[in-house]
Amino acid sequence: MRAAAVFSDRMVLQREKPVTVWGDAEEGCEITVTLCGNRASAAVKSGKWRVTLPPMQAAEHQRMVISDGTEQIVFRDIAIGEVWLCGGQSNMEFEIRNEKNGAALLQSLTPECGVRYYYTPKLSIMDAQSEAAERNTCWQTASEENAGAWSAVGLYFALEIAQKLHVTVGLIGCNWGGTSASAWVSRDVLEQHTALQPYLEDYQNAVAGKSSEELIAAYDRYVTAQNQWYEKYNLLMQAHPDTSWEDAQKILGASQYPGPMGPKNECRPCGLYETMLQRICPYTLRGFLFYQGESDDHRPETYEILLKALISCWRRDWGEPDLPFMNVQLPMFCYAGQAHLQNWSRIREAQMRVFQQVRNTGLAVIADSAEIDNIHPIEKSAVGKRLALQALCHVYGEAKPQEACAPMFRYCYARANEMVCAIQYADEGFQVQGEADGFFLAGADGVFYPAKAVCQPNQIVLTSDPVPYPKSVRYGWCNYMKVNVFGANGLPLIPFRFECDAVHQE
């Protein structure tokens, strides 16, 4: 008899919701779980068991006993509080020890700060080593020694929530750098959407004619060679920290990341859904935190469909159709010399549309949290705190939308030679650092010219001498620009576009 690996000493269980506990046992047994005076039992079927405990209030230092009538498993120092899953790719995975102020924060952490963490084992394939990797994991309390590898975004989020709600917050890290959202959904979800099938088709084309053994062997050879390449790269960057990625590859030879596709490559579609997400599902949660999109910038036109499919998939698997999903909108970013590209603009637009159209979602806007030529900005406190604001507003009712939400485009109309943009969450106006940048207008010819912006409460009025009859508008419609327009709440104006052949004339 055993419980799933995500259950251990020091775990955090979700308060005020039925709590699911599951595991494996011999056929014919009946498993009983007791916690906080509550008791639930279930028969073992096909070697699996699952029980559901009733909702409990916040508590500390609790004890769970799991029994099959002959032996017992006892978990100690359990907290009943708030539990969030930290999903996504490298910017969610980004460790607090590497964050701009991470060293100082780590020194301040104690178990009493009210944050605990479980890191889902990074398994790209379920093999003989997978079970051992899972069994070596456990929940950790906060301390300088324990927390170095925790998600920086997640930690900043949790500290805010714990302080505001006065409960222990548990984070489940389930993320992997460089991964597409397609890696985190089930195969049936990708197959249901014609627009998403290219992810599956690319994989099938890559592995065609090769056996699983051949593919795994090729990937293992790649890992060995790539690790050696990264060692050389780290030495190069220590000696010459200003070396660009392109120059590094000229010096060292091309990086082979992400390696040959196959059943062991973490970037394959649906792979991490099976080897990581399903290992912790359906651990009872308050909701999901998600920071991803960078690795889908090659298909920005279908990202809205993919993100909506992922949210629906996760909510289905957890059995809660309204489970909160707090998303991070991508910041401004480009590699040197690529500021003119617009694929990240389309990812950001897709993320905004999901927030507008999908119930129980939040959007942490971090357009200003950017570093040119660095896809991993080292300052993560703003990201975590803005995620916390979204949760406090949309989930806990502890913050008002005008406080938590970034100014957001609603609609626009032409008035003489002006374009008037109505903006939500800007009742108190804007903070503009210098002259407002990033606004463009176009007329019937579709050619965009820089526009002058006058920012007022709940609206921005745009004019451009070359565009006497404006029909279309863009703001921040590029991969990278320096953001200098903020709401009175300090949050950056969300990039937007409105392009139409006929705009209402007033």
C-alpha positions in Angstrom: 0.0 0.0 0.0 1.2 3.5 -0.8 -0.1 7.0 -1.5 0.8 8.9 -4.7 4.2 10.5 -4.5 2.7 14.0 -4.2 1.5 13.1 -0.7 4.2 13.4 2.0 5.1 15.0 5.3 4.7 18.8 5.4 2.2 18.8 2.5 -0.4 21.5 2.1 -4.0 20.5 1.4 -6.6 22.8 0.0 -8.9 24.3 2.6 -12.7 24.6 2.1 -12.9 22.0 -0.7 -13.3 18.2 -0.8 -9.8 16.8 -0.7 -8.9 13.9 -2.9 -6.3 11.3 -1.8 -5.2 8.4 -3.9 -2.6 5.7 -4.4 -1.9 2.0 -5.0 -2.6 -1.2 -3.0 -3.3 -4.9 -3.3 -6.6 -5.9 -4.8 -9.2 -6.7 -2.2 -8.1 -4.3 0.4 -10.1 -1.4 1.8 -8.2 1.8 2.4 -9.2 4.2 5.1 -7.9 7.8 5.4 -8.3 9.9 8.5 -7.4 13.6 8.9 -8.6 16.4 11.2 -11.3 14.1 12.7 -12.6 13.2 9.2 -12.6 9.7 7.8 -13.1 8.3 4.3 -12.8 4.7 2.9 -12.7 3.1 -0.5 -12.1 -0.4 -1.9 -9.1 -1.1 -4.1 -10.0 -1.6 -7.7 -7.5 -2.7 -10.3 -4.7 -1.9 -7.8 -5.8 1.7 -7.3 -7.7 3.5 -4.6 -9.1 7.0 -4.2 -11.0 8.6 -1.3 -12.4 12.1 -0.9 -12.3 13.9 2.5 -14.9 16.6 3.3 -13.9 20.3 3.2 -11.8 21.5 6.1 -10.9 24.9 7.5 -7.3 26.2 7.6 -5.1 24.4 10.1 -1.5 23.6 10.9 0.4 20.6 12.3 -2.1 18.0 11.2 -1.6 14.3 10.9 -3.0 12.0 8.1 -3.2 8.2 8.6 -3.8 5.9 5.7 -4.6 2.3 6.6 -5.5 -1.0 4.8 -6.4 -2.7 8.1 -2.9 -4.3 8.5 -0.4 -1.5 7.9 -0.4 2.3 8.2 1.1 5.2 6.5 1.4 8.4 8.6 2.0 11.9 7.2 2.9 14.6 9.7 3.1 18.4 9.9 0.3 18.9 7.3 -1.1 22.3 6.7 -4.6 23.0 5.4 -4.4 26.2 3.4 -4.2 27.3 -0.3 -2.7 25.2 -3.1 -1.7 26.5 -6.5 0.0 24.6 -9.4 2.8 26.5 -11.1 2.8 25.5 -14.8 4.6 26.6 -17.9 8.1 26.8 -19.2 11.4 28.3 -18.3 10.2 31.7 -16.9 7.9 29.8 -14.4 10.7 27.3 -13.8 13.3 30.2 -13.2 14.8 29.5 -9.8 14.7 32.0 -7.0 18.5 31.6 -6.4 19.1 33.1 -9.8 16.6 35.9 -9.4 17.7 39.5 -9.1 16.9 39.8 -5.4 16.8 36.1 -4.8 19.8 35.8 -2.5 18.4 38.3 0.0 14.9 36.8 -0.1 16.3 33.3 0.5 18.2 34.5 3.6 14.9 35.9 5.0 12.9 32.6 4.5 11.8 30.5 7.5 9.1 27.8 7.8 7.0 30.4 9.5 6.7 32.5 6.3 3.8 30.3 5.3 5.0 28.8 2.0 5.7 25.2 1.1 6.7 23.6 -2.2 6.5 20.3 -4.1 8.5 20.0 -7.2 7.0 17.5 -9.7 9.9 15.3 -10.9 11.0 16.3 -14.4 10.3 13.0 -16.2 10.3 13.0 -20.0 9.5 9.3 -20.1 8.1 6.7 -17.7 10.9 4.1 -17.4 12.6 2.1 -14.7 14.1 5.2 -13.1 10.8 7.1 -13.0 9.4 5.5 -9.8 12.6 6.1 -7.9 12.6 9.7 -9.0 9.1 10.2 -7.7 9.7 8.5 -4.4 12.7 10.8 -3.7 10.5 13.8 -3.8 8.6 15.4 -0.9 7.0 18.7 0.2 9.5 21.2 1.6 9.0 24.1 4.0 10.7 27.4 3.3 14.3 28.0 4.2 17.5 29.3 2.6 18.7 25.6 2.2 15.4 24.2 0.8 14.1 27.0 -1.4 16.9 27.8 -3.8 15.4 25.8 -6.7 11.8 26.9 -6.2 10.0 28.9 -8.8 10.8 32.6 -8.2 7.5 33.6 -9.7 5.6 31.1 -7.6 7.4 32.1 -4.4 6.7 35.8 -4.8 3.1 35.0 -5.5 2.8 32.7 -2.5 4.4 35.1 -0.1 1.8 37.8 -1.1 -1.1 35.4 -0.7 0.1 34.0 2.6 0.5 37.5 4.0 -2.8 38.7 2.8 -4.9 35.7 3.7 -3.0 34.5 6.8 -2.9 30.9 5.7 -0.1 28.5 4.5 0.2 28.4 0.7 1.4 25.3 -1.0 2.9 25.4 -4.5 3.2 22.5 -6.9 5.9 23.2 -9.5 5.0 21.4 -12.7 7.0 23.0 -15.5 9.8 22.5 -18.0 11.8 25.1 -19.9 11.5 25.3 -23.7 8.2 23.4 -23.9 5.2 24.2 -26.0 1.8 24.2 -24.5 1.1 21.2 -26.8 3.4 19.2 -24.5 1.0 19.7 -21.6 -2.3 18.6 -23.1 -3.8 15.2 -23.9 -3.7 13.7 -27.4 -7.5 13.7 -27.7 -7.5 17.5 -27.1 -5.0 18.1 -30.0 -6.9 15.8 -32.2 -10.2 17.6 -31.6 -8.9 20.8 -33.1 -7.9 21.0 -36.8 -5.7 24.0 -36.2 -3.7 22.1 -33.6 -3.0 19.0 -35.6 0.2 20.3 -37.1 1.8 19.7 -33.7 1.0 16.0 -34.0 1.9 15.9 -37.7 5.3 17.4 -37.1 6.0 14.8 -34.5 4.9 11.9 -36.7 7.0 13.2 -39.6 10.0 13.5 -37.3 9.8 9.9 -36.0 8.6 8.2 -39.2 10.4 5.0 -40.0 12.3 4.7 -36.7 11.8 2.4 -33.8 11.3 3.6 -30.2 14.7 2.0 -29.4 16.4 4.0 -32.1 14.7 7.2 -31.2 15.6 6.8 -27.5 19.2 6.0 -28.3 19.5 9.0 -30.5 18.1 11.2 -27.8 20.5 9.8 -25.2 23.4 10.6 -27.4 22.1 14.1 -28.0 21.8 14.7 -24.2 25.5 13.7 -23.6 26.7 15.9 -26.4 24.5 18.8 -25.5 25.6 18.7 -21.9 29.2 19.0 -23.0 28.2 21.9 -25.2 26.5 23.7 -22.3 29.6 23.3 -20.2 31.7 25.0 -22.9 29.0 27.7 -23.2 29.1 28.4 -19.5 32.9 28.8 -19.5 32.6 31.1 -22.6 30.0 33.3 -20.9 32.1 33.5 -17.7 35.1 34.7 -19.7 33.1 36.9 -22.1 29.7 37.7 -20.7 28.7 40.0 -23.5 28.9 37.2 -26.1 25.6 37.0 -28.1 23.9 33.7 -28.6 24.6 33.8 -32.3 28.4 34.5 -31.7 28.5 31.7 -29.1 27.3 29.2 -31.7 29.9 30.4 -34.2 32.6 29.8 -31.6 31.4 26.6 -30.2 29.4 25.1 -33.0 25.6 25.1 -33.3 23.6 24.1 -30.3 21.5 21.0 -31.1 18.7 21.9 -28.7 16.0 20.6 -28.5 17.5 17.5 -29.9 16.0 14.7 -32.0 12.2 14.2 -31.6 11.0 11.0 -30.1 9.4 9.3 -27.1 12.0 10.7 -24.7 12.1 14.3 -25.9 10.3 16.5 -23.4 9.2 18.8 -26.2 7.1 16.2 -27.9 3.3 16.9 -28.0 1.4 15.4 -25.1 4.5 14.0 -23.5 4.7 16.0 -20.2 1.0 15.8 -19.8 1.5 12.1 -19.4 4.7 12.0 -17.5 4.3 14.9 -15.2 0.8 16.5 -15.1 -1.0 13.2 -14.7 1.2 12.2 -11.8 -0.2 15.0 -9.7 -3.7 15.1 -11.0 -6.2 15.4 -9.3 -4.5 16.8 -6.2 -7.0 19.3 -4.9 -6.1 22.9 -5.9 -7.4 26.4 -5.6 -6.2 27.0 -9.1 -3.4 27.2 -11.7 -0.6 29.7 -12.3 0.7 29.6 -15.9 3.6 31.4 -17.6 4.2 30.1 -21.1 4.0 31.0 -24.8 7.6 31.7 -25.8 8.0 28.3 -27.4 4.8 28.6 -29.4 5.8 31.9 -31.1 6.3 30.0 -34.4 2.5 29.4 -34.5 1.0 32.5 -33.0 -2.0 32.3 -35.1 -3.3 29.2 -33.3 -2.0 30.0 -29.8 -5.4 31.2 -28.6 -7.0 27.9 -29.6 -4.2 26.0 -27.9 -4.3 27.9 -24.7 -8.1 27.6 -24.5 -7.8 23.9 -25.1 -5.2 23.5 -22.4 -7.4 25.3 -19.8 -10.3 23.1 -20.8 -8.2 20.0 -20.6 -6.8 20.7 -17.2 -10.2 21.7 -15.8 -11.7 18.5 -17.2 -9.0 16.3 -15.6 -9.4 18.0 -12.2 -13.2 17.7 -12.5 -13.8 21.4 -11.9 -15.1 23.3 -15.0 -14.5 26.7 -13.3 -11.1 26.0 -11.7 -9.3 29.4 -11.7 -6.5 29.9 -14.2 -4.2 32.9 -13.6 -2.1 33.5 -16.7 1.0 35.6 -17.3 1.0 37.7 -20.5 4.4 37.6 -22.2 6.6 40.7 -21.7 8.2 42.7 -24.4 11.2 40.8 -25.8 13.4 40.4 -28.8 16.9 39.3 -29.6 19.2 42.1 -30.8 18.1 43.5 -34.1 14.6 41.8 -34.1 12.4 44.4 -32.5 10.4 44.8 -35.7 9.0 41.2 -35.5 5.4 40.8 -34.3 4.9 37.2 -33.5 5.1 37.9 -29.7 2.5 40.6 -30.2 0.1 37.9 -31.5 0.9 35.7 -28.5 0.1 38.5 -26.2 -3.1 39.3 -28.1 -4.2 35.6 -27.8 -3.5 35.7 -24.0 -5.6 38.8 -23.7 -8.5 37.3 -25.6 -8.4 34.2 -23.4 -8.7 36.5 -20.4 -11.6 38.3 -22.0 -13.5 35.2 -23.2 -12.8 32.4 -20.7 -14.5 32.4 -17.3 -12.5 32.4 -14.1 -9.2 33.5 -15.7 -6.8 36.2 -14.7 -4.1 38.1 -16.7 -0.9 39.3 -15.1 0.4 42.0 -17.5 4.2 42.4 -17.4 5.0 44.2 -20.6 7.5 46.4 -18.7 9.3 43.4 -17.1 11.6 43.0 -20.1 15.2 42.7 -21.0 16.3 43.0 -24.6 18.2 40.0 -25.8 17.4 38.1 -22.6 14.4 35.8 -22.8 14.7 35.2 -19.0 14.4 38.5 -17.2 16.0 38.1 -13.9 13.5 40.3 -11.9 10.5 38.2 -11.1 9.0 39.9 -8.1 6.6 42.0 -10.3 5.4 38.9 -12.1 4.6 37.0 -8.9 3.0 40.0 -7.2 0.9 40.8 -10.2 -0.3 37.2 -10.4 -1.2 37.5 -6.7 -3.2 40.7 -7.5 -5.1 38.7 -10.1 -5.9 35.9 -7.6 -6.8 38.4 -4.9 -9.2 40.1 -7.3 -10.7 37.2 -9.3 -10.5 34.3 -6.8 -10.5 35.7 -3.3 -12.4 39.0 -3.7 -9.7 40.8 -1.7 -8.7 43.4 -4.4 -10.8 45.5 -6.7 -10.4 45.3 -10.5 -9.3 48.9 -10.7 -6.4 47.9 -8.4 -5.5 44.6 -9.9 -6.1 44.9 -13.6 -4.0 46.5 -16.2 -5.6 49.2 -18.5 -7.2 47.2 -21.4 -8.5 48.3 -24.8 -12.3 48.0 -25.2 -13.2 49.7 -28.5 -12.4 52.8 -30.6 -14.1 55.3 -32.8 -13.0 58.0 -35.2 -13.9 61.6 -34.4 -12.9 64.0 -37.2 -9.1 63.4 -37.5 -8.8 61.7 -34.1 -9.1 58.1 -33.0 -10.6 57.8 -29.6 -9.7 54.5 -27.8 -11.9 53.5 -24.8 -9.8 51.9 -22.1 -11.1 49.7 -19.2 -9.6 49.9 -15.7 -8.3 53.4 -16.2 -10.9 55.4 -14.2 -8.2 57.4 -12.5 -6.2 58.0 -15.7 -2.7 57.2 -16.6 0.9 57.6 -15.6 3.1 58.5 -18.6 6.8 58.5 -18.3 7.8 61.1 -20.7 5.9 61.2 -24.0 3.6 58.3 -24.7 5.3 55.9 -27.2 4.2 53.0 -29.2 0.9 54.3 -30.7 0.2 54.1 -34.5 -2.6 55.1 -36.8 -3.5 54.0 -40.3 -6.0 55.2 -42.8 -7.8 53.3 -45.6 -4.4 52.4 -47.2 -3.4 50.4 -44.2 -0.1 52.1 -43.8 0.7 52.8 -40.1 2.3 56.1 -38.9 3.4 57.1 -35.4 0.6 58.8 -33.5 0.5 61.4 -30.7 -1.4 60.2 -27.7 -3.4 62.3 -25.1 -4.2 60.0 -22.2 -7.3 60.7 -20.1 -9.4 58.8 -17.7 -10.7 55.7 -19.5 -9.7 56.9 -22.9 -6.7 57.7 -25.1 -7.1 60.2 -28.0 -4.7 59.6 -31.0 -3.8 61.9 -33.9 -1.3 61.6 -36.7 -0.7 64.3 -39.4 -0.2 61.7 -42.2 -3.5 60.1 -41.2 -6.3 62.7 -41.5 -9.0 59.9 -41.6 -7.9 57.2 -39.2 -9.4 53.7 -39.5 -7.0 51.5 -37.6 -4.9 51.7 -34.5 -2.1 49.8 -32.9 -0.3 50.1 -29.6 2.8 48.2 -28.6 2.4 46.0 -31.7 6.0 44.8 -31.8 8.0 42.1 -30.1 9.9 44.8 -28.1 9.6 48.4 -27.1 10.3 50.4 -24.0 6.9 50.7 -22.2 6.1 54.1 -20.7 2.3 54.2 -20.4 0.8 52.9 -17.1 -2.5 53.1 -15.4 -2.9 55.0 -12.2 -2.5 51.6 -10.5 1.1 51.3 -11.9 0.2 48.5 -14.3 1.2 48.9 -18.0 -1.3 49.5 -20.7 -1.9 46.2 -22.5 -0.7 46.2 -26.1 -3.6 46.0 -28.6 -4.6 46.5 -32.2 -7.9 47.4 -33.9 -7.8 47.1 -37.7 -11.0 47.5 -39.7 -12.1 48.7 -43.1 -14.9 50.8 -41.5 -14.6 52.4 -38.1 -17.6 54.2 -36.7 -17.5 57.9 -37.4 -18.8 60.3 -34.7 
